[in-house]
Amino acid sequence: MSDEQALAEAPEEQLPAKFDYGTDANDGFENQDAGDVQIPFIQIVQGLSPQLQKDNAQKFIDGCSQGDLFDSVSNELLPSELTFVPAIRTKCINEWVPRTQGGGFVTSYPTNDPIWARAKDEAGTQFGKIPHPETKNDLVETTYLFGIVPELGNAPYVLSFSSTKLKVWRKWNTQMNNCRLENGQKPPLFAHCVKLSTVSETNRTNQTYYNLLIKPVEGTLIDSLLAPNDPRFTAAKTLREMVEQGAAKVAEERREDGASDEEDGEGVF
C-alpha cells in the first residue's frame, strides 16, 4: 500500500473486512496525485453555517448543532472530541469573495506575493481581512496545520487558523516550541498528541461563536508525547513528507466560508 493510500483510508475501512480481494487489493488507485485525493478540513458548525439550513439540500446536516465538528469534504459530522497529531504547518494568503457578494474561495497566494504586500500597504494594516487591491475581495493570512486523526484510521485532516482562530494556534504553537525533554531536545511537531473539541466564545459585539479547544491527551505536553515507533507518529511524519513533496493538497474549494465570515467569529469558520 502506498503512503497516499494509507493516509487516505476512510472511516469505513476500520470495520471488519467482509471480503478478501487478494492480489487485486488497492489496484486501480495508481498514478494519482494531490489533485485526485484532497485532504478535508475539520470545521466547526457556526450560527450561519449552511449545515444548519434545512433549505440547503447539499450542505444541511440533519441533527447538527452549533459547535459540532464536521468533515468539509464528506459533509458528515465528526465526533465531538477528536485526537489529533499535527504533522506540518504551512502559511498562505487566501482570497475570498465577501459573503455579501455570494461568498466563496477564489485562490491562494504565497505570503511573499507582491499582491499581499501591496494590499497591506494600501490598507495601512497588517492584520485581519484586507481588501485585494484589484478585485476588492477579502485577503486573509491563514495558517494550515496538517495532521492525522487516529480515531479515523489515522486519516489526514487540516485545521485552518485565521482571524479569531489564530490566538488558539499561537498559544498552542508557543507551548510546543517551549516543550523540552530532560536531555534538552525539543520533540518534533508530529510527536505531540492533543484532543480537539470546541468552546463557545463571545466577540466584541457580544455575539456567540465557537472556537477550537485544544488540550494534551494526557494532561501535559510531555505526558502526551508519542514514541518514535508509535504508528500515529509514523503516520504524521509520512503526511509531513507528502506535504513537503507536494503530494498532499487541501480541499480549499470545498469550503463555503468566506473571509468576511471569519472575522471575530461572526459567521462560519
C-alpha positions as CSV (number, residue, x, y, z in Angstrom):
1,M,0.0,0.0,0.0
2,S,1.4,3.4,-0.9
3,D,1.7,6.3,1.6
4,E,-1.1,8.2,-0.1
5,Q,-3.5,5.2,0.2
6,A,-2.6,4.6,3.8
7,L,-3.3,8.2,4.7
8,A,-6.5,8.4,2.8
9,E,-8.2,5.5,4.5
10,A,-11.9,6.2,5.1
11,P,-13.5,5.6,8.5
12,E,-15.5,2.6,7.0
13,E,-12.2,0.8,6.4
14,Q,-11.8,0.3,10.1
15,L,-14.8,-2.1,10.1
16,P,-14.1,-5.9,9.9
17,A,-13.3,-7.0,6.4
18,K,-16.2,-8.7,4.6
19,F,-14.1,-9.7,1.6
20,D,-10.6,-10.7,0.8
21,Y,-9.6,-9.2,-2.6
22,G,-6.2,-10.9,-2.6
23,T,-3.8,-9.5,-5.2
24,D,-6.5,-7.2,-6.5
25,A,-6.5,-5.2,-3.3
26,N,-5.5,-1.5,-3.8
27,D,-5.4,-1.9,-7.6
28,G,-6.9,1.0,-9.7
29,F,-5.6,3.8,-7.5
30,E,-2.2,4.1,-9.2
31,N,-0.9,7.3,-10.8
32,Q,-2.9,9.6,-8.6
33,D,-1.7,13.0,-7.5
34,A,-2.7,15.7,-5.0
35,G,-5.5,16.8,-7.2
36,D,-7.2,13.4,-7.1
37,V,-7.5,12.9,-3.4
38,Q,-7.8,16.1,-1.4
39,I,-7.4,16.4,2.4
40,P,-10.6,17.7,4.1
41,F,-10.8,20.3,6.8
42,I,-12.1,19.8,10.3
43,Q,-14.7,22.6,10.5
44,I,-17.0,24.0,13.2
45,V,-20.7,24.5,12.7
46,Q,-21.4,28.2,13.4
47,G,-24.6,30.1,13.5
48,L,-24.7,31.0,9.8
49,S,-23.4,27.6,8.6
50,P,-25.3,26.1,5.7
51,Q,-25.1,22.8,7.6
52,L,-27.9,24.3,9.9
53,Q,-30.1,25.4,7.0
54,K,-32.8,22.9,6.0
55,D,-33.4,24.5,2.7
56,N,-29.7,23.9,1.7
57,A,-30.1,20.4,0.2
58,Q,-26.4,20.0,-0.4
59,K,-24.9,21.2,2.9
60,F,-27.6,20.6,5.5
61,I,-26.7,18.0,8.2
62,D,-29.7,16.6,10.0
63,G,-29.2,16.7,13.8
64,C,-26.2,19.0,13.8
65,S,-25.8,21.9,16.3
66,Q,-23.6,24.9,16.7
67,G,-20.2,23.9,17.9
68,D,-20.3,20.5,16.2
69,L,-17.3,19.4,14.2
70,F,-17.7,18.2,10.6
71,D,-15.7,17.0,7.6
72,S,-15.6,19.6,4.8
73,V,-15.5,17.0,2.0
74,S,-17.9,14.4,3.1
75,N,-20.1,17.0,4.9
76,E,-20.6,14.5,7.8
77,L,-20.5,15.1,11.5
78,L,-17.3,14.1,13.3
79,P,-17.1,13.0,17.0
80,S,-17.4,15.9,19.4
81,E,-13.9,15.2,20.6
82,L,-11.1,14.1,18.3
83,T,-7.5,13.0,18.9
84,F,-5.2,15.0,16.6
85,V,-1.5,14.6,15.8
86,P,0.0,17.6,14.0
87,A,2.4,16.9,11.1
88,I,3.4,20.2,9.4
89,R,2.3,23.9,9.3
90,T,2.1,26.0,6.2
91,K,1.0,29.6,5.6
92,C,-0.7,31.4,2.7
93,I,-2.9,34.3,1.8
94,N,-6.4,33.3,0.9
95,E,-8.7,35.3,-1.3
96,W,-12.4,35.1,-0.6
97,V,-15.4,36.7,-2.2
98,P,-17.3,38.6,0.6
99,R,-20.4,36.9,1.9
100,T,-22.5,40.0,0.8
101,Q,-21.5,39.2,-2.7
102,G,-22.1,35.5,-2.6
103,G,-19.0,34.3,-0.8
104,G,-16.6,31.6,-1.9
105,F,-13.0,30.7,-2.1
106,V,-11.1,32.3,-5.1
107,T,-7.4,31.4,-4.8
108,S,-4.3,31.3,-2.6
109,Y,-1.1,33.4,-2.7
110,P,2.3,32.8,-1.1
111,T,3.0,35.1,1.9
112,N,5.7,36.9,-0.1
113,D,3.4,37.6,-3.1
114,P,3.6,41.3,-4.2
115,I,-0.2,41.4,-4.1
116,W,-0.2,40.8,-0.4
117,A,2.5,43.5,0.3
118,R,0.6,46.0,-1.9
119,A,-2.7,45.2,-0.2
120,K,-1.3,45.7,3.3
121,D,0.4,48.9,2.2
122,E,-2.9,50.3,0.7
123,A,-5.0,49.2,3.7
124,G,-2.5,50.6,6.2
125,T,-2.7,47.4,8.4
126,Q,-1.1,44.1,8.8
127,F,-4.0,42.2,10.4
128,G,-7.5,40.9,9.7
129,K,-9.1,40.8,6.3
130,I,-7.6,43.2,3.8
131,P,-9.1,44.2,0.5
132,H,-7.4,42.9,-2.6
133,P,-6.0,46.0,-4.4
134,E,-7.7,45.0,-7.7
135,T,-10.6,42.6,-7.1
136,K,-11.6,44.1,-3.7
137,N,-12.2,40.6,-2.4
138,D,-11.0,39.8,1.1
139,L,-7.4,38.7,1.6
140,V,-6.7,36.8,4.8
141,E,-3.4,35.5,6.1
142,T,-4.1,31.8,7.0
143,T,-2.1,29.1,8.8
144,Y,-2.8,25.5,7.8
145,L,-2.0,22.7,10.2
146,F,-1.9,19.2,8.6
147,G,-2.3,16.3,10.9
148,I,-3.9,12.8,11.4
149,V,-6.9,11.7,13.3
150,P,-6.2,8.2,15.0
151,E,-9.9,7.5,15.6
152,L,-10.5,7.6,11.8
153,G,-7.7,5.2,10.9
154,N,-5.0,7.9,11.0
155,A,-6.8,9.8,8.2
156,P,-5.3,13.1,7.2
157,Y,-7.1,16.3,8.0
158,V,-6.3,20.0,8.0
159,L,-7.0,22.7,10.6
160,S,-7.3,26.2,9.3
161,F,-6.3,29.1,11.6
162,S,-7.2,32.7,10.7
163,S,-8.8,35.6,12.4
164,T,-10.1,34.6,15.9
165,K,-8.7,31.1,15.5
166,L,-5.1,32.4,15.3
167,K,-4.9,33.0,19.0
168,V,-5.6,29.3,19.6
169,W,-2.8,28.3,17.2
170,R,-0.3,30.8,18.6
171,K,-0.8,29.7,22.2
172,W,-0.5,26.0,21.3
173,N,2.5,26.6,19.0
174,T,4.2,28.6,21.7
175,Q,3.7,25.7,24.2
176,M,5.1,23.2,21.7
177,N,8.1,25.4,20.9
178,N,8.9,25.7,24.6
179,C,8.5,21.9,25.3
180,R,11.8,20.3,26.2
181,L,12.8,16.8,27.3
182,E,15.2,16.2,30.2
183,N,18.0,15.8,27.6
184,G,17.3,19.2,26.2
185,Q,15.7,18.0,23.0
186,K,12.7,19.8,21.5
187,P,10.3,17.0,20.3
188,P,9.2,17.1,16.7
189,L,5.8,18.6,15.9
190,F,4.5,15.1,15.0
191,A,5.4,13.7,18.4
192,H,2.6,15.8,20.0
193,C,-0.9,14.4,20.6
194,V,-3.9,16.5,21.6
195,K,-7.6,16.4,21.9
196,L,-9.7,18.7,19.8
197,S,-13.2,19.9,20.8
198,T,-15.0,23.3,20.7
199,V,-15.8,26.0,23.2
200,S,-18.2,29.0,22.9
201,E,-16.8,32.5,23.0
202,T,-18.2,36.0,22.7
203,N,-16.9,38.5,20.2
204,R,-16.6,42.3,20.5
205,T,-20.3,42.8,19.6
206,N,-21.5,40.2,22.2
207,Q,-22.2,37.5,19.6
208,T,-21.6,33.9,20.5
209,Y,-19.5,31.7,18.2
210,Y,-17.4,28.6,18.6
211,N,-13.7,28.2,18.6
212,L,-11.3,25.2,18.8
213,L,-10.3,23.9,22.2
214,I,-7.0,22.1,22.2
215,K,-5.7,20.1,25.1
216,P,-2.9,17.5,25.6
217,V,-4.4,14.0,25.7
218,E,-2.7,13.1,29.0
219,G,-2.8,16.4,30.9
220,T,0.6,17.8,29.9
221,L,2.5,18.1,26.6
222,I,5.3,15.9,28.0
223,D,3.0,13.2,29.2
224,S,1.2,13.2,25.8
225,L,4.3,12.8,23.6
226,L,4.3,9.8,21.2
227,A,7.2,7.4,21.0
228,P,9.1,7.3,17.7
229,N,7.8,3.8,16.9
230,D,4.2,4.7,17.6
231,P,2.0,4.2,14.4
232,R,0.5,7.7,15.0
233,F,3.9,9.2,15.0
234,T,4.8,7.4,11.8
235,A,1.6,8.4,10.0
236,A,2.0,12.1,10.9
237,K,5.6,12.0,9.8
238,T,4.6,10.4,6.5
239,L,2.0,13.1,6.0
240,R,4.6,15.8,6.6
241,E,6.8,14.3,3.9
242,M,3.9,14.2,1.5
243,V,3.1,17.9,2.1
244,E,6.7,18.9,1.6
245,Q,6.9,16.9,-1.7
246,G,3.6,18.5,-2.9
247,A,1.8,15.2,-2.9
248,A,-0.9,16.4,-0.4
249,K,-3.3,19.2,-1.1
250,V,-6.1,20.8,1.0
251,A,-9.6,20.7,-0.4
252,E,-9.9,24.5,0.0
253,E,-12.5,24.9,-2.7
254,R,-14.9,22.6,-0.8
255,R,-15.2,25.2,2.0
256,E,-18.2,27.5,2.0
257,D,-16.9,30.1,4.5
258,G,-15.8,33.5,3.2
259,A,-13.1,35.5,4.9
260,S,-15.7,38.1,6.0
261,D,-17.5,35.4,7.9
262,E,-14.4,34.6,9.9
263,E,-13.7,37.9,11.5
264,D,-14.3,37.9,15.2
265,G,-16.3,34.8,14.9
266,E,-19.2,36.4,13.1
267,G,-20.4,33.5,11.0
268,V,-18.8,30.4,9.6
269,F,-15.2,29.3,10.1
